[in-house]
Amino acid sequence: MLLPSHSPDLFDRFVAEARADWAAYVDHAFVRGMGDGTLPQESFRHYLVQDYLFLIHFARAYALAIYKGRDLREMQASLNGLKAILDVEMDLHVGLCAGWGLSAAELERAAEAKATMAYTRYVLETGLRGDLLDLHVALSPCVIGYAEIGRRLAAVPGALDDANPYRVWIAEYAGEAYQEVARAARENLDRLAAEGMTEARFPRLVTIFRLACRLEADFWEMGMTLAG
Ligand SMILES: Cc1ncc(C[n+]2csc(CCO)c2C)c(N)n1
Protein backbone atom coordinates (compact mmCIF):
# COMPACT_ATOMS: atom_id res chain seq x y z
CA MET A 1 0.00 0.00 0.00
CA LEU A 2 1.22 3.49 -0.81
CA LEU A 3 1.40 5.77 2.19
CA PRO A 4 1.20 9.53 1.80
CA SER A 5 4.71 11.00 2.13
CA HIS A 6 3.52 13.51 4.69
CA SER A 7 0.20 13.47 6.49
CA PRO A 8 -0.65 16.62 8.44
CA ASP A 9 0.43 16.46 12.06
CA LEU A 10 -1.10 18.46 14.91
CA PHE A 11 1.29 21.35 14.28
CA ASP A 12 0.24 21.55 10.60
CA ARG A 13 -3.38 21.67 11.75
CA PHE A 14 -2.62 24.63 14.03
CA VAL A 15 -0.88 26.47 11.19
CA ALA A 16 -3.85 25.83 8.88
CA GLU A 17 -6.23 27.27 11.50
CA ALA A 18 -4.08 30.29 12.31
CA ARG A 19 -2.70 31.02 8.83
CA ALA A 20 -2.65 34.85 9.06
CA ASP A 21 -1.02 35.04 12.51
CA TRP A 22 1.49 32.37 11.53
CA ALA A 23 2.41 34.24 8.33
CA ALA A 24 2.77 37.56 10.19
CA TYR A 25 5.28 35.83 12.48
CA VAL A 26 7.43 33.76 10.09
CA ASP A 27 7.42 36.38 7.33
CA HIS A 28 7.87 39.47 9.53
CA ALA A 29 9.91 42.40 8.15
CA PHE A 30 12.62 41.60 10.75
CA VAL A 31 12.93 38.09 9.27
CA ARG A 32 13.05 39.34 5.69
CA GLY A 33 15.66 41.90 6.73
CA MET A 34 17.89 39.10 8.02
CA GLY A 35 17.49 37.22 4.74
CA ASP A 36 18.61 40.08 2.52
CA GLY A 37 20.95 41.64 5.07
CA THR A 38 19.06 44.96 5.26
CA LEU A 39 17.96 44.63 8.90
CA PRO A 40 19.56 47.50 10.89
CA GLN A 41 22.30 46.02 13.06
CA GLU A 42 21.05 48.02 16.04
CA SER A 43 17.73 46.15 15.76
CA PHE A 44 19.52 42.80 15.76
CA ARG A 45 21.56 43.79 18.84
CA HIS A 46 18.40 44.82 20.69
CA TYR A 47 16.83 41.50 19.70
CA LEU A 48 19.88 39.53 20.90
CA VAL A 49 19.81 41.17 24.33
CA GLN A 50 16.09 40.50 24.73
CA ASP A 51 16.51 36.96 23.44
CA TYR A 52 19.01 36.32 26.25
CA LEU A 53 16.27 37.25 28.74
CA PHE A 54 13.75 35.26 26.71
CA LEU A 55 15.90 32.11 26.86
CA ILE A 56 16.13 32.32 30.66
CA HIS A 57 12.34 32.25 30.91
CA PHE A 58 12.24 29.55 28.26
CA ALA A 59 14.43 27.44 30.58
CA ARG A 60 11.93 28.11 33.39
CA ALA A 61 9.15 26.83 31.11
CA TYR A 62 11.08 23.58 30.63
CA ALA A 63 11.53 23.34 34.39
CA LEU A 64 7.74 23.68 34.66
CA ALA A 65 7.37 20.91 32.08
CA ILE A 66 9.37 18.60 34.39
CA TYR A 67 6.92 19.41 37.19
CA LYS A 68 3.96 18.79 34.88
CA GLY A 69 5.26 15.44 33.65
CA ARG A 70 2.95 12.55 34.41
CA ASP A 71 5.60 9.85 34.51
CA LEU A 72 9.36 9.51 34.78
CA ARG A 73 9.82 9.30 31.00
CA GLU A 74 8.07 12.61 30.44
CA MET A 75 10.00 14.24 33.28
CA GLN A 76 13.28 12.91 31.86
CA ALA A 77 12.47 14.26 28.39
CA SER A 78 11.82 17.74 29.80
CA LEU A 79 14.96 17.53 31.93
CA ASN A 80 16.98 16.86 28.76
CA GLY A 81 15.41 19.94 27.15
CA LEU A 82 16.25 22.02 30.20
CA LYS A 83 19.85 20.78 30.23
CA ALA A 84 20.23 21.54 26.50
CA ILE A 85 19.21 25.15 27.14
CA LEU A 86 21.20 25.76 30.33
CA ASP A 87 24.35 23.85 29.30
CA VAL A 88 24.46 24.44 25.52
CA GLU A 89 22.02 27.02 24.11
CA MET A 90 22.84 29.77 26.62
CA ASP A 91 26.58 29.46 25.94
CA LEU A 92 25.93 29.54 22.18
CA HIS A 93 23.79 32.64 22.59
CA VAL A 94 26.33 34.42 24.81
CA GLY A 95 28.99 33.57 22.20
CA LEU A 96 26.84 34.96 19.37
CA CYS A 97 26.23 38.12 21.43
CA ALA A 98 29.99 38.53 22.04
CA GLY A 99 30.50 38.47 18.27
CA TRP A 100 28.07 41.40 18.08
CA GLY A 101 29.94 43.37 20.73
CA LEU A 102 27.57 42.52 23.60
CA SER A 103 29.35 41.49 26.81
CA ALA A 104 27.94 39.03 29.35
CA ALA A 105 27.77 41.89 31.86
CA GLU A 106 25.69 43.96 29.44
CA LEU A 107 23.28 41.04 28.95
CA GLU A 108 22.90 40.55 32.67
CA ARG A 109 22.06 44.14 33.47
CA ALA A 110 19.60 44.57 30.58
CA ALA A 111 16.02 45.56 31.43
CA GLU A 112 13.27 43.35 30.09
CA ALA A 113 11.22 44.86 27.25
CA LYS A 114 7.43 44.67 27.50
CA ALA A 115 7.21 42.31 24.52
CA THR A 116 9.65 39.91 26.22
CA MET A 117 7.63 40.01 29.40
CA ALA A 118 4.32 39.50 27.59
CA TYR A 119 5.48 36.49 25.61
CA THR A 120 7.42 34.65 28.31
CA ARG A 121 4.79 35.18 31.01
CA TYR A 122 2.02 34.09 28.66
CA VAL A 123 3.81 30.81 28.00
CA LEU A 124 4.51 30.24 31.70
CA GLU A 125 0.97 31.10 32.75
CA THR A 126 -0.50 28.82 30.09
CA GLY A 127 1.61 25.99 31.43
CA LEU A 128 0.84 26.78 35.08
CA ARG A 129 -2.89 26.62 34.67
CA GLY A 130 -2.97 23.91 32.02
CA ASP A 131 -1.33 20.56 31.39
CA LEU A 132 1.74 19.48 29.44
CA LEU A 133 -0.07 19.69 26.09
CA ASP A 134 -1.15 23.30 26.75
CA LEU A 135 2.42 24.20 27.68
CA HIS A 136 3.95 22.53 24.60
CA VAL A 137 1.39 24.13 22.29
CA ALA A 138 2.34 27.54 23.75
CA LEU A 139 6.02 26.72 23.13
CA SER A 140 5.55 25.26 19.64
CA PRO A 141 5.61 28.45 17.51
CA CYS A 142 8.91 29.26 19.17
CA VAL A 143 10.63 25.88 18.84
CA ILE A 144 9.17 24.79 15.49
CA GLY A 145 8.71 28.28 14.03
CA TYR A 146 12.42 29.09 14.18
CA ALA A 147 13.21 25.93 12.19
CA GLU A 148 10.74 27.04 9.51
CA ILE A 149 12.20 30.56 9.48
CA GLY A 150 15.74 29.17 9.22
CA ARG A 151 14.78 26.96 6.27
CA ARG A 152 13.01 29.77 4.44
CA LEU A 153 15.89 32.18 4.94
CA ALA A 154 18.53 29.65 3.86
CA ALA A 155 16.67 29.41 0.53
CA VAL A 156 16.94 33.17 -0.08
CA PRO A 157 19.67 33.78 -2.68
CA GLY A 158 22.76 35.23 -0.98
CA ALA A 159 21.41 34.74 2.55
CA LEU A 160 24.34 32.52 3.55
CA ASP A 161 27.02 34.59 1.76
CA ASP A 162 29.85 36.15 3.76
CA ALA A 163 28.40 39.57 2.98
CA ASN A 164 25.27 38.89 5.05
CA PRO A 165 25.90 39.76 8.72
CA TYR A 166 23.02 37.45 9.70
CA ARG A 167 24.37 34.33 8.01
CA VAL A 168 25.52 32.69 11.29
CA TRP A 169 22.05 33.02 12.83
CA ILE A 170 20.41 31.66 9.66
CA ALA A 171 22.84 28.74 9.35
CA GLU A 172 22.27 27.81 12.98
CA TYR A 173 18.49 27.47 12.63
CA ALA A 174 18.57 26.03 9.10
CA GLY A 175 21.16 23.44 10.20
CA GLU A 176 20.30 19.76 10.54
CA ALA A 177 20.77 19.77 14.33
CA TYR A 178 18.10 22.41 14.87
CA GLN A 179 15.80 20.92 12.21
CA GLU A 180 15.93 17.68 14.18
CA VAL A 181 14.98 19.52 17.41
CA ALA A 182 11.90 20.86 15.60
CA ARG A 183 10.95 17.44 14.21
CA ALA A 184 11.17 15.94 17.70
CA ALA A 185 8.96 18.77 19.03
CA ARG A 186 6.35 17.98 16.36
CA GLU A 187 6.38 14.30 17.30
CA ASN A 188 6.12 15.18 20.97
CA LEU A 189 2.97 17.23 20.31
CA ASP A 190 1.42 14.34 18.39
CA ARG A 191 2.26 11.91 21.18
CA LEU A 192 0.78 14.14 23.88
CA ALA A 193 -2.38 14.64 21.78
CA ALA A 194 -2.72 10.90 21.11
CA GLU A 195 -2.69 10.32 24.86
CA GLY A 196 -5.96 12.08 25.44
CA MET A 197 -6.69 15.15 23.35
CA THR A 198 -10.36 15.22 22.42
CA GLU A 199 -11.41 17.10 19.28
CA ALA A 200 -13.54 19.31 21.54
CA ARG A 201 -10.31 20.63 23.03
CA PHE A 202 -8.76 21.54 19.67
CA PRO A 203 -10.24 25.09 19.35
CA ARG A 204 -8.81 26.07 22.75
CA LEU A 205 -5.39 24.80 21.70
CA VAL A 206 -5.64 26.82 18.47
CA THR A 207 -6.30 29.91 20.60
CA ILE A 208 -3.10 29.25 22.58
CA PHE A 209 -1.16 28.67 19.34
CA ARG A 210 -2.51 31.82 17.71
CA LEU A 211 -1.66 34.01 20.71
CA ALA A 212 1.86 32.60 20.88
CA CYS A 213 2.35 33.41 17.15
CA ARG A 214 1.16 36.97 17.72
CA LEU A 215 3.52 37.38 20.69
CA GLU A 216 6.42 36.06 18.56
CA ALA A 217 5.56 38.63 15.87
CA ASP A 218 5.49 41.32 18.59
CA PHE A 219 8.96 40.15 19.65
CA TRP A 220 10.30 40.80 16.11
CA GLU A 221 8.48 44.15 16.13
CA MET A 222 10.16 45.05 19.43
CA GLY A 223 13.54 44.34 17.83
CA MET A 224 12.67 46.35 14.74
CA THR A 225 11.48 49.42 16.68
CA LEU A 226 13.98 49.12 19.57
CA ALA A 227 11.02 49.23 21.96
CA GLY A 228 11.68 48.86 25.67
C1 LIG B 1 11.88 34.85 20.69
C2 LIG B 1 12.46 33.51 20.35
N1 LIG B 1 11.66 32.55 19.86
C3 LIG B 1 12.18 31.35 19.57
C4 LIG B 1 13.51 31.08 19.76
C5 LIG B 1 14.07 29.74 19.39
N2 LIG B 1 14.47 29.01 20.56
C6 LIG B 1 13.91 29.18 21.72
S1 LIG B 1 14.55 28.19 22.91
C7 LIG B 1 15.56 27.47 21.87
C8 LIG B 1 16.39 26.33 22.31
C9 LIG B 1 15.63 25.06 22.08
O1 LIG B 1 16.16 24.04 22.80
C10 LIG B 1 15.43 28.04 20.62
C11 LIG B 1 16.21 27.65 19.49
C12 LIG B 1 14.30 32.11 20.26
N3 LIG B 1 15.61 31.92 20.51
N4 LIG B 1 13.77 33.32 20.56
The ligand as an ORCA input file, in Angstrom:
! r2SCAN-3c Opt
* xyz 1 1
  C      11.881     34.851     20.693
  C      12.458     33.511     20.353
  N      11.664     32.551     19.863
  C      12.178     31.350     19.565
  C      13.515     31.082     19.757
  C      14.074     29.742     19.390
  N      14.470     29.010     20.556
  C      13.906     29.182     21.724
  S      14.547     28.187     22.912
  C      15.561     27.467     21.873
  C      16.391     26.329     22.307
  C      15.633     25.059     22.076
  O      16.160     24.037     22.802
  C      15.426     28.044     20.622
  C      16.210     27.647     19.487
  C      14.300     32.106     20.264
  N      15.612     31.918     20.508
  N      13.767     33.318     20.561
*
